């Protein structure tokens, strides 16, 4: 199941949110989909993920995409990831997908049937209304949490999201569980919010 994991935060200036080098802090790159359907801007710190056939359909580049459980994967044959951007050394990514099985607006806006979702309201991005779903789950020493966004545009169901896997480990000296700090979560979350809030359809 593709799960879009997000830390849904207010957008901060790229300098403070992404912690990029000063000369890169205000520079954004524009991604335009190959079919010309949509575009968004993203900070230079994010890496475009691409899938390779060997070994085990891993994602590249390493450190941004490879080995990040479900961060860039498709749900199943019904869903196709169109673009995925990974945050370096973090199990976090922004992705855009097409839900091919959702042929009508009603089916699209219902959200995934096979994953427990909580409706989190409506968000308008550049004049387009997206239905927002919140997802959260946990396992030993980790879990998933975030939001995904769905809209039906020109007879296609689009799903946007920022997804993050949280994990922790036991410190050998103190015996306490450790994990990313709130500052880490804010930095990564705000950085991945940039492509979401700049997303727009071109037709």
Secondary structure, DSSP 8 states (H G I E B T S, - for coil): -------------HHHHH---GGGTT-EEEEE-TTSSEEEEEETTSEE-EE-STTTT-EESTTTTTT-TTTS--SSTTEEEEEEEE-TTSSEEEEEEEETT--SHHHHHH--SSS--EEEEEEEETTEEEEEEEEEEEETTEEEEEEEEEEEETTEEEEEEEEEEEEEEE-TTT--EEE--HHHHHHHHHHHHHHHHT-EE--
